[in-house]
Amino acid sequence: MMGWGGYGGMMGGYGFGVLSTIFWLIILIDLILLGVWLWKQIQKK
């Protein structure tokens, strides 16, 4: 996959830069939700 950071945006033009940004936002939100869920699981014990 070529969308790593700003490099992929420069390689694939503007449209691909937007796609890679959305892709990274989804991963970031996913990791935050996973972290919150794990924290709640730990708190229950």
C-alpha positions in Angstrom: 0.0 0.0 0.0 1.3 3.4 -1.0 -0.6 5.6 1.4 1.9 5.9 4.2 1.7 9.5 5.6 2.2 12.4 3.2 4.4 10.4 0.9 1.4 8.5 -0.6 -0.5 11.8 -1.1 2.4 13.2 -3.2 2.7 9.9 -5.2 -0.9 9.4 -6.1 -2.1 13.0 -6.5 -4.8 14.9 -4.5 -7.6 12.3 -4.6 -5.3 9.6 -3.2 -4.1 11.9 -0.5 -7.7 12.4 0.7 -8.2 8.6 0.7 -5.1 8.0 2.7 -6.1 10.7 5.2 -9.5 9.1 5.7 -7.8 5.7 6.0 -5.5 7.0 8.8 -8.4 8.7 10.6 -10.3 5.4 10.7 -7.3 3.6 12.1 -6.8 6.3 14.7 -10.4 6.2 15.9 -10.3 2.4 15.9 -7.3 2.4 18.2 -8.8 4.9 20.5 -12.0 2.9 20.8 -10.0 -0.3 21.4 -8.0 1.5 24.1 -11.2 2.7 25.9 -12.7 -0.8 25.7 -9.6 -2.4 27.1 -9.5 0.2 29.9 -13.1 -0.6 30.8 -12.4 -4.3 30.8 -9.4 -3.8 33.2 -11.6 -1.5 35.5 -14.2 -4.3 35.9 -11.8 -6.7 37.5 
